[in-house]
Amino acid sequence: MVLDLVVIGTAITLGPLHNSAFILLLSSRRGVRQGLAFLLSWLANLITVIAVVVLLTGGQPPARHSSPSTAAIAAKLAIGLALVLYGAHRRHRPPRQHGPPRWAAQVDNASWVTAAGLAWLLQPWGLVGAGAATALEANLSTAGDWLALTGYCLLATLSLIVMEMYAVWAPAAAEARLNALRNWLGRHQEQLIVTLSLLVGLWLMAASIYQLIA
């Protein structure tokens, strides 16, 4: 479970779409406040999904090879297959120019509610679903699994936390460097999406098949 959560959390935090959007928010007139609203909404979404899973299981993992356990593994397998197919599709489609999103022109006037809603919209829900299916294996009677779930949520938010702290502590340097990062993400967006989709998809498929046959 822990290794799966590390892989999924890392893929979430490295996603180019939400990181680019977050940098745009940070560069706005009320950037730190909007960034904080986005960050807290992003983290709250992850925690809420994990909390729902824990409530459903009562903090006890389903028995191995039981129907709930098999369904969770099958869900991860399906998500992994979908990610591989999505990555392959984007890899072979004609290259497209990615300009700034339409909402970018209104970013200075955006409210904290808008920033929070944007975090919800940009959350990679397929990966979040894979994390939820993995969290079904958590046994909350052990401190290690509590730490694993907490670490997963923080890891999936790590890029946002680092950028927000950087913008607070060194705003002048952060603006220049984060904008350079956003430009780099824009140029390499397709490659990043394809690479993350294929790697995580293949990992989930291999791990799920192993669990099904072990």
Contacts in CASP RR format, 6 or more apart in sequence:
PFRMAT RR
TARGET T0000
AUTHOR 0000-0000-0000
METHOD contacts of the structure
MODEL  1
MVLDLVVIGTAITLGPLHNSAFILLLSSRRGVRQGLAFLLSWLANLITVI
AVVVLLTGGQPPARHSSPSTAAIAAKLAIGLALVLYGAHRRHRPPRQHGP
PRWAAQVDNASWVTAAGLAWLLQPWGLVGAGAATALEANLSTAGDWLALT
GYCLLATLSLIVMEMYAVWAPAAAEARLNALRNWLGRHQEQLIVTLSLLV
GLWLMAASIYQLIA
1 134 0 8 1.000
1 135 0 8 1.000
1 137 0 8 1.000
1 138 0 8 1.000
1 145 0 8 1.000
1 148 0 8 1.000
2 148 0 8 1.000
4 76 0 8 1.000
4 130 0 8 1.000
4 131 0 8 1.000
4 134 0 8 1.000
4 203 0 8 1.000
4 204 0 8 1.000
4 207 0 8 1.000
5 131 0 8 1.000
5 134 0 8 1.000
5 135 0 8 1.000
5 148 0 8 1.000
5 149 0 8 1.000
5 151 0 8 1.000
5 152 0 8 1.000
5 155 0 8 1.000
6 152 0 8 1.000
6 155 0 8 1.000
7 200 0 8 1.000
7 203 0 8 1.000
8 127 0 8 1.000
8 130 0 8 1.000
8 131 0 8 1.000
8 134 0 8 1.000
8 152 0 8 1.000
8 156 0 8 1.000
8 200 0 8 1.000
8 204 0 8 1.000
9 127 0 8 1.000
9 131 0 8 1.000
9 152 0 8 1.000
9 155 0 8 1.000
9 156 0 8 1.000
10 155 0 8 1.000
11 124 0 8 1.000
11 127 0 8 1.000
11 196 0 8 1.000
11 199 0 8 1.000
11 200 0 8 1.000
12 124 0 8 1.000
12 127 0 8 1.000
12 128 0 8 1.000
12 155 0 8 1.000
12 156 0 8 1.000
13 155 0 8 1.000
13 156 0 8 1.000
13 157 0 8 1.000
13 158 0 8 1.000
13 159 0 8 1.000
13 160 0 8 1.000
14 159 0 8 1.000
14 192 0 8 1.000
14 196 0 8 1.000
15 124 0 8 1.000
15 159 0 8 1.000
15 192 0 8 1.000
15 193 0 8 1.000
15 196 0 8 1.000
16 185 0 8 1.000
16 186 0 8 1.000
16 188 0 8 1.000
16 189 0 8 1.000
16 192 0 8 1.000
16 193 0 8 1.000
17 122 0 8 1.000
17 124 0 8 1.000
17 189 0 8 1.000
17 193 0 8 1.000
18 42 0 8 1.000
18 119 0 8 1.000
18 122 0 8 1.000
18 123 0 8 1.000
18 124 0 8 1.000
18 160 0 8 1.000
19 159 0 8 1.000
19 160 0 8 1.000
19 163 0 8 1.000
19 181 0 8 1.000
19 182 0 8 1.000
19 185 0 8 1.000
20 182 0 8 1.000
20 185 0 8 1.000
20 186 0 8 1.000
20 189 0 8 1.000
21 38 0 8 1.000
21 101 0 8 1.000
21 118 0 8 1.000
21 122 0 8 1.000
22 35 0 8 1.000
22 38 0 8 1.000
22 39 0 8 1.000
22 159 0 8 1.000
22 160 0 8 1.000
22 163 0 8 1.000
23 163 0 8 1.000
23 178 0 8 1.000
23 179 0 8 1.000
23 181 0 8 1.000
23 182 0 8 1.000
23 185 0 8 1.000
24 100 0 8 1.000
24 101 0 8 1.000
24 104 0 8 1.000
24 107 0 8 1.000
24 182 0 8 1.000
25 31 0 8 1.000
25 34 0 8 1.000
25 35 0 8 1.000
25 38 0 8 1.000
25 107 0 8 1.000
25 110 0 8 1.000
25 115 0 8 1.000
25 118 0 8 1.000
26 32 0 8 1.000
26 34 0 8 1.000
26 35 0 8 1.000
26 163 0 8 1.000
26 164 0 8 1.000
26 167 0 8 1.000
26 174 0 8 1.000
26 175 0 8 1.000
26 178 0 8 1.000
27 107 0 8 1.000
27 175 0 8 1.000
27 178 0 8 1.000
27 179 0 8 1.000
28 34 0 8 1.000
28 107 0 8 1.000
28 108 0 8 1.000
28 110 0 8 1.000
29 108 0 8 1.000
30 108 0 8 1.000
31 167 0 8 1.000
32 164 0 8 1.000
32 167 0 8 1.000
32 168 0 8 1.000
32 171 0 8 1.000
33 112 0 8 1.000
34 107 0 8 1.000
34 110 0 8 1.000
34 112 0 8 1.000
34 115 0 8 1.000
35 115 0 8 1.000
35 160 0 8 1.000
35 164 0 8 1.000
35 167 0 8 1.000
36 112 0 8 1.000
36 164 0 8 1.000
37 112 0 8 1.000
37 113 0 8 1.000
37 115 0 8 1.000
37 116 0 8 1.000
37 119 0 8 1.000
38 115 0 8 1.000
38 116 0 8 1.000
38 118 0 8 1.000
38 119 0 8 1.000
38 160 0 8 1.000
39 119 0 8 1.000
39 157 0 8 1.000
39 160 0 8 1.000
39 161 0 8 1.000
39 164 0 8 1.000
40 116 0 8 1.000
41 115 0 8 1.000
41 116 0 8 1.000
41 117 0 8 1.000
41 119 0 8 1.000
41 120 0 8 1.000
42 119 0 8 1.000
42 123 0 8 1.000
42 157 0 8 1.000
42 160 0 8 1.000
43 153 0 8 1.000
43 157 0 8 1.000
45 119 0 8 1.000
45 120 0 8 1.000
45 123 0 8 1.000
45 128 0 8 1.000
46 123 0 8 1.000
46 128 0 8 1.000
46 152 0 8 1.000
46 153 0 8 1.000
46 156 0 8 1.000
46 157 0 8 1.000
47 153 0 8 1.000
49 128 0 8 1.000
49 129 0 8 1.000
49 131 0 8 1.000
49 132 0 8 1.000
50 132 0 8 1.000
50 135 0 8 1.000
50 149 0 8 1.000
50 152 0 8 1.000
50 153 0 8 1.000
52 132 0 8 1.000
53 132 0 8 1.000
53 135 0 8 1.000
53 136 0 8 1.000
53 138 0 8 1.000
54 135 0 8 1.000
54 138 0 8 1.000
54 140 0 8 1.000
54 149 0 8 1.000
56 136 0 8 1.000
57 136 0 8 1.000
57 138 0 8 1.000
58 140 0 8 1.000
59 138 0 8 1.000
59 139 0 8 1.000
59 140 0 8 1.000
59 141 0 8 1.000
60 139 0 8 1.000
60 140 0 8 1.000
60 141 0 8 1.000
61 69 0 8 1.000
61 136 0 8 1.000
61 137 0 8 1.000
61 138 0 8 1.000
61 139 0 8 1.000
62 68 0 8 1.000
62 69 0 8 1.000
62 72 0 8 1.000
62 136 0 8 1.000
63 69 0 8 1.000
68 136 0 8 1.000
69 136 0 8 1.000
70 212 0 8 1.000
72 133 0 8 1.000
72 134 0 8 1.000
72 136 0 8 1.000
72 137 0 8 1.000
73 133 0 8 1.000
73 208 0 8 1.000
73 211 0 8 1.000
73 212 0 8 1.000
74 208 0 8 1.000
74 212 0 8 1.000
75 129 0 8 1.000
75 130 0 8 1.000
75 133 0 8 1.000
76 130 0 8 1.000
76 133 0 8 1.000
76 134 0 8 1.000
76 204 0 8 1.000
76 207 0 8 1.000
76 208 0 8 1.000
77 204 0 8 1.000
77 205 0 8 1.000
77 208 0 8 1.000
77 209 0 8 1.000
77 212 0 8 1.000
79 126 0 8 1.000
79 127 0 8 1.000
79 129 0 8 1.000
79 130 0 8 1.000
79 133 0 8 1.000
79 201 0 8 1.000
79 204 0 8 1.000
80 130 0 8 1.000
80 200 0 8 1.000
80 201 0 8 1.000
80 202 0 8 1.000
80 204 0 8 1.000
80 205 0 8 1.000
80 208 0 8 1.000
81 201 0 8 1.000
81 205 0 8 1.000
82 126 0 8 1.000
83 126 0 8 1.000
83 127 0 8 1.000
83 197 0 8 1.000
83 198 0 8 1.000
83 200 0 8 1.000
83 201 0 8 1.000
83 204 0 8 1.000
84 197 0 8 1.000
84 198 0 8 1.000
84 201 0 8 1.000
84 202 0 8 1.000
84 205 0 8 1.000
86 197 0 8 1.000
87 193 0 8 1.000
87 194 0 8 1.000
87 197 0 8 1.000
87 198 0 8 1.000
88 198 0 8 1.000
90 190 0 8 1.000
90 193 0 8 1.000
90 194 0 8 1.000
90 197 0 8 1.000
91 194 0 8 1.000
91 198 0 8 1.000
95 190 0 8 1.000
96 190 0 8 1.000
98 186 0 8 1.000
98 189 0 8 1.000
98 190 0 8 1.000
103 110 0 8 1.000
103 118 0 8 1.000
110 118 0 8 1.000
127 200 0 8 1.000
130 200 0 8 1.000
130 204 0 8 1.000
131 152 0 8 1.000
135 149 0 8 1.000
135 152 0 8 1.000
138 145 0 8 1.000
138 148 0 8 1.000
138 149 0 8 1.000
139 145 0 8 1.000
140 146 0 8 1.000
154 161 0 8 1.000
163 174 0 8 1.000
163 178 0 8 1.000
166 173 0 8 1.000
166 174 0 8 1.000
166 177 0 8 1.000
166 178 0 8 1.000
167 174 0 8 1.000
167 175 0 8 1.000
167 178 0 8 1.000
185 192 0 8 1.000
END
